[in-house]
Amino acid sequence: MPDIEQDFYDDYKKLLYQLQRGERISQPRLRHRFQEDKVGLARTVHQLHENEGNFRFIFELNEAAPEQNILAAAYATSQFAYRDRPAVINLMNKAANWRGEVGTDFISYLLSRHDKFVANLGHESSEIWALKTLGIKTSNPDPAEIKQRFRKLLRSTHPDTGEGSERIDVAKRIEDLTEARRILLR
């Protein structure tokens, strides 16, 4: 997911929702068209192996674009029974938030029970992510410092009061700031 264009994230999430509901999928998606025939197409095989309780991924290297890989994973969910799709789609949505290396930490992350807004995205802990998101240097800040930093960053991010010089996803940034504050104040 980190290798696809940011503009595609919303379309990918919408695609997962449509697949979960069994809706008809309009094409193309993320600049690619779904094809069932295999004539003239490059083949990619990705595998998850388990050996004595240890898991590892094997990704076949090829010329496929990142969008093609995530689309293939998304379309594979339609092979699950309708009643099983919500659980699979929830995992796909959770996986879409991961920013770390794909390995045992990724699998642990997928199998763990986190809040709706998962913050442990390739960092040592949710708290480290939250401190970094709010730009707090101390490891144990007091609640007043957390709230003050949150308000300052929120004002600078908000489209009505912020500088607006950078093109960022404001809603995502506000969501991240809010979740970081929640983690540090719990």
Backbone torsions as a table, in degrees:
resi	resn	phi	psi	omega
1	MET	NA	-38.1	-178.4
2	PRO	-62.8	-18.3	-177.7
3	ASP	-88.7	-7.7	178.4
4	ILE	-90.2	160.5	179.8
5	GLU	-66.0	140.2	-179.5
6	GLN	-56.0	-33.1	-179.5
7	ASP	-62.0	-22.5	-177.1
8	PHE	-85.2	-12.8	-175.1
9	TYR	-58.9	-48.2	-178.4
10	ASP	-63.8	-40.3	179.3
11	ASP	-64.8	-37.5	178.7
12	TYR	-65.2	-44.5	178.8
13	LYS	-62.5	-40.0	177.7
14	LYS	-64.6	-41.1	178.2
15	LEU	-60.4	-44.7	178.7
16	LEU	-60.0	-42.1	178.7
17	TYR	-61.7	-44.2	-179.9
18	GLN	-65.3	-39.7	178.0
19	LEU	-64.6	-39.1	179.2
20	GLN	-61.9	-40.1	-177.8
21	ARG	-82.3	-8.1	-179.5
22	GLY	76.3	23.4	-178.7
23	GLU	-75.3	161.6	174.0
24	ARG	-70.7	135.8	-175.8
25	ILE	-102.9	118.9	176.7
26	SER	-73.3	151.2	-177.9
27	GLN	-122.6	155.2	-7.8
28	PRO	-77.2	163.6	175.8
29	ARG	-124.0	134.8	-178.7
30	LEU	48.9	41.6	179.0
31	ARG	71.3	9.5	-178.4
32	HIS	-128.7	151.3	-178.5
33	ARG	-107.6	137.8	177.9
34	PHE	-74.9	129.9	178.3
35	GLN	-131.2	137.0	176.3
36	GLU	-95.3	-29.1	177.7
37	ASP	-74.7	156.5	-173.9
38	LYS	-113.2	5.6	-177.4
39	VAL	-68.1	122.4	176.2
40	GLY	77.5	5.9	-178.6
41	LEU	-100.3	145.3	175.0
42	ALA	-74.0	142.9	-179.5
43	ARG	-102.1	137.2	177.8
44	THR	-129.0	135.2	178.0
45	VAL	-126.7	123.3	174.7
46	HIS	-117.9	139.9	-175.5
47	GLN	-135.7	151.7	172.4
48	LEU	-115.6	118.6	-178.8
49	HIS	-109.1	144.0	176.4
50	GLU	-121.2	132.6	178.3
51	ASN	-140.4	109.7	179.4
52	GLU	53.2	44.5	177.6
53	GLY	83.3	-3.5	176.9
54	ASN	-101.6	133.9	-179.4
55	PHE	-108.2	148.3	172.4
56	ARG	-151.3	148.9	178.5
57	PHE	-95.4	145.7	172.1
58	ILE	-124.7	115.1	179.5
59	PHE	-106.3	123.7	177.2
60	GLU	-76.1	126.5	179.6
61	LEU	-79.7	134.1	177.5
62	ASN	-159.5	-167.8	-176.5
63	GLU	-93.3	8.0	-177.3
64	ALA	-66.8	140.1	177.6
65	ALA	-74.1	153.1	177.9
66	PRO	-54.7	-37.3	179.3
67	GLU	-61.2	-38.2	179.1
68	GLN	-63.8	-39.6	-179.5
69	ASN	-67.1	-44.8	-179.3
70	ILE	-71.8	-31.2	175.5
71	LEU	-66.2	-41.6	178.5
72	ALA	-60.2	-43.0	178.0
73	ALA	-63.2	-42.3	-179.9
74	ALA	-64.5	-47.5	-178.9
75	TYR	-65.5	-27.3	178.0
76	ALA	-64.5	-24.9	179.7
77	THR	-65.4	-23.9	-179.8
78	SER	-69.4	-11.8	177.5
79	GLN	-79.2	-14.6	178.8
80	PHE	-78.9	153.4	175.3
81	ALA	-60.1	147.9	-176.7
82	TYR	-53.9	-41.1	-177.8
83	ARG	-68.3	-22.8	-178.8
84	ASP	-91.6	-13.5	-174.7
85	ARG	-62.2	-40.1	-179.2
86	PRO	-54.9	-43.4	-179.7
87	ALA	-65.1	-41.1	-179.6
88	VAL	-67.5	-44.0	179.7
89	ILE	-65.1	-37.0	176.0
90	ASN	-59.7	-42.9	176.8
91	LEU	-64.2	-39.8	179.1
92	MET	-63.4	-42.3	177.5
93	ASN	-64.2	-41.1	178.5
94	LYS	-64.4	-43.4	179.4
95	ALA	-62.1	-33.1	-178.9
96	ALA	-65.0	-20.9	-179.8
97	ASN	-87.3	-13.8	-175.3
98	TRP	-68.5	136.6	179.6
99	ARG	-122.9	-0.3	-179.4
100	GLY	-88.9	-170.5	176.5
101	GLU	-70.6	149.1	177.9
102	VAL	-88.6	108.5	-177.7
103	GLY	-167.6	-148.2	-176.7
104	THR	-66.4	-33.4	176.8
105	ASP	-63.7	-38.1	178.6
106	PHE	-62.9	-44.9	179.9
107	ILE	-64.7	-43.4	177.3
108	SER	-59.5	-42.1	178.2
109	TYR	-60.4	-45.1	-179.2
110	LEU	-65.5	-35.3	-176.8
111	LEU	-86.6	-10.5	-179.3
112	SER	-79.8	161.3	177.6
113	ARG	-104.3	109.6	178.5
114	HIS	-116.7	171.3	175.1
115	ASP	-68.8	173.2	-179.8
116	LYS	-55.3	-44.2	179.4
117	PHE	-95.4	92.6	-175.7
118	VAL	-76.9	128.3	-176.8
119	ALA	-106.2	-17.8	-177.8
120	ASN	-80.0	77.9	-172.7
121	LEU	-110.3	68.3	178.1
122	GLY	88.9	10.9	176.8
123	HIS	-108.5	165.8	-179.9
124	GLU	-60.1	-37.4	-179.0
125	SER	-156.2	165.4	177.1
126	SER	-62.0	-36.8	-178.6
127	GLU	-65.4	-40.9	178.1
128	ILE	-63.2	-42.6	177.3
129	TRP	-60.5	-45.0	-177.9
130	ALA	-64.3	-43.3	177.7
131	LEU	-61.0	-43.0	179.9
132	LYS	-65.9	-42.1	-179.6
133	THR	-61.8	-39.9	179.9
134	LEU	-87.5	-4.6	178.2
135	GLY	69.0	32.3	-180.0
136	ILE	-94.6	129.0	-175.1
137	LYS	-86.6	-29.4	-178.4
138	THR	-80.8	149.3	-176.7
139	SER	-83.1	-15.3	-179.1
140	ASN	-136.2	70.9	-176.7
141	PRO	-73.8	153.7	177.5
142	ASP	-81.8	157.8	-176.9
143	PRO	-56.1	-35.0	179.7
144	ALA	-64.0	-41.0	178.7
145	GLU	-64.7	-40.5	179.7
146	ILE	-62.4	-48.4	-178.8
147	LYS	-64.6	-41.3	179.8
148	GLN	-63.3	-46.2	179.9
149	ARG	-64.1	-40.7	178.1
150	PHE	-59.9	-49.6	-179.1
151	ARG	-61.2	-41.6	180.0
152	LYS	-62.8	-47.1	-179.2
153	LEU	-69.0	-35.5	178.3
154	LEU	-63.7	-43.9	177.8
155	ARG	-62.2	-41.5	-178.3
156	SER	-73.6	-21.4	180.0
157	THR	-87.6	-36.0	-174.0
158	HIS	-57.9	134.5	-175.9
159	PRO	-63.2	-25.8	-179.0
160	ASP	-80.1	-26.4	-175.6
161	THR	-119.8	-16.9	-176.9
162	GLY	-78.2	169.7	180.0
163	GLU	-64.4	-40.6	177.9
164	GLY	71.7	13.2	-177.8
165	SER	-74.0	-30.6	178.6
166	GLU	-96.4	148.3	177.7
167	ARG	-92.3	97.5	-179.8
168	ILE	-123.2	163.2	174.5
169	ASP	-81.4	97.2	-173.1
170	VAL	-62.1	-44.3	-178.5
171	ALA	-61.1	-42.9	179.4
172	LYS	-65.3	-42.1	180.0
173	ARG	-63.4	-43.6	179.2
174	ILE	-65.2	-40.1	176.9
175	GLU	-60.5	-44.3	179.4
176	ASP	-63.8	-43.5	179.7
177	LEU	-63.1	-43.0	179.9
178	THR	-63.6	-43.9	179.3
179	GLU	-66.5	-39.9	178.1
180	ALA	-60.9	-43.1	177.2
181	ARG	-62.3	-44.3	180.0
182	ARG	-59.9	-43.8	-179.0
183	ILE	-62.1	-44.7	-175.9
184	LEU	-75.6	-23.2	-179.2
185	LEU	-93.9	-5.5	-177.5
186	ARG	-74.6	NA	NA
